[in-house]
Amino acid sequence: MPSALALRPDADPAGPDRPDEAVLAGVAAIADGPLAAAAGAIDRGTYPLDLMGALAGEGALALHLDRHGARFGAAVAAMQTASRACGATGFLMWCHDVCGLYMEQSGNPALTGAALDAHAAGRSFGGTALSNPMKAFAGIEPMLLRARPVPGGYEVSGMLPWVSHIGPGQYCGAIAGVVGAGEAISHEIMFLLHCDRAELRPCPHFSGMEGTSTWGLRLERYFVGRDDIVADPARPFIGRIRAAFILLQCGMGLGVAEGSLSAMLAVEETLGHVNQFLDDRPDEIAGELADLRGRVMRLAQTPYDGATDYLIDVLDARAQTSELALRASQSSLLHQGARGYLTSAAPQRRIREAHFVAIVTPAIKHLRKEMARLSREVMPA
């Protein structure tokens, strides 16, 4: 049962092969202009597909793909640039990027041809439903989707509580445990899930990031045919892309920290005489941000390095971006004082964005758990 992705025929063609500098300049113009102006509305619930399409038009959502040079450093930088204006949009870029990653790395011709071209160009949109599977693989919670073999593929049933960057006509990467003899899970499959064939349920309201189009997702005997298979079995595939999946997230934390730094500097002339008594001053945050960004960019040169030590370094860098975003956003609000505590204030919004960066899968506690496990595995007996 082949399925078609919903396309946006009005979308402009992407320019993914433009030089990095041109792509990043285009992203910066969007971030500093219409995205900055819309950030408050996005935080409260506006889903910025128009701006995502504009970012795709600059080539920002295709940089990391092998067919466009696997420019992971530039992809992280583009996400950082957007996130300094709006953390929710940076998160949507990550959702979209990793969905494209799944499609390309699947090797499935039904996903790597016109479908991937449309995705990279922003003519179609898709996210990721891997929060539960990543936690399940780490032993944190059970796998929530179950697949049963049927002629021509699988039937999948189950409920996921929240999946972002999805909606009517959209899609996402998902994983289900395959039920074998005695109702035991024999292995997992990964597939592209089309939202028009699923039930979408509204989520409870979050404290921020409401414009990420996050839904509960229910499947009842949802058919998965070979055209939508990303990986079968899924675990080796996840092992191969896991570092790239996590590394791309660093752009969000770096961007929230950079936006927070800018807000601190904006009041330095008027409040520096008293802000000098605060911790985490602008020069300190700027130095840490530069060092951490440099570290992430070095890791981005080899996103598919399969070494355990490399994965530990990626996990640690991801944790560090969360922690820096938390510190920088809090310091930003303290530096701005009462004006930063207004409901409409960017520092107040970034506090909530930083908390999201710290709890979205993999959360800080998940990252530390995995680092501890991997470190035990590589330590000599």
URFENKA-V122719 format. One record per backbone hydrogen bond with DSSP energy under -1.0 kcal/mol. CO is the residue of the C=O (numbers start at 1). NH is the residue of the N-H. Records with the same first field share a line. If there is no record, write none. Layout:
BEGIN
CO->NH  NH
END
This chain:
BEGIN
8->11
15->18
19->23
20->24
21->25
22->26
23->27
24->28
25->29
26->30
27->31
28->32
30->35
31->36
33->37
34->38
38->42
39->43
40->44
41->46
42->211
43->210
47->49
48->52
49->53
50->54
51->55
52->56
53->57
54->58
55->60
56->59
59->62
62->65
63->71
65->68  70
66->69
70->72
71->75
72->76
73->77
74->78
75->79
76->80
77->81
78->82
79->83
80->84
82->85  86
86->90
87->91
88->92
89->93
90->94
91->95
92->96
93->97
94->98
95->99
96->100
97->101
98->102
99->103
100->104
101->105
102->106
104->107
108->111  112
113->117
114->118
115->119
116->120
117->121
118->123  124
119->122
123->8
127->173
130->134
131->135
132->136
133->137
134->138
135->140
136->139
145->177
146->157
147->179
148->155
150->153
153->150
154->224
155->148
156->222
157->146
158->219
160->217
163->215
167->170
170->195
171->127
172->193
173->129
174->191
176->189
177->147
178->186
180->183
181->184
184->180
187->178
188->234
189->176
190->230  231
191->174
193->172
194->197
195->198
199->218
201->216
209->212
212->165
213->166
215->163
216->201
217->160
218->199
219->158
222->156
224->154
225->228
226->229
228->192
231->190
234->238
235->239
236->240
237->241
238->242
241->245
242->246
243->247
244->248
247->250
248->251
249->252
250->254
251->255
252->256
253->257
254->258
255->259
256->260
257->261
258->262
259->263
260->264
261->265
262->266
264->267
265->268
267->271
268->272
271->274  275
272->276
274->277
275->278
281->285
282->286
283->287
284->288
285->289
286->290
287->291
288->292
289->293
290->294
291->295
292->296
293->297
294->298
295->299
296->300
298->301
299->302
302->305
307->311
308->312
309->313
310->314
311->315
312->316
313->317
314->318
315->319
316->320
317->321
318->322
319->323
320->324
321->325
322->326
323->327
324->328
325->329
326->330
327->331
328->332
329->333
330->334
331->335
332->336
333->337
337->340
338->341
342->345
345->349
346->350
347->351
348->352
349->353
350->354
351->355
352->356
353->357
354->358
355->359
356->360
358->364
363->367
364->368
365->369
366->370
367->371
368->372
369->373
370->374
371->375
372->376
373->377
374->378
375->379
END
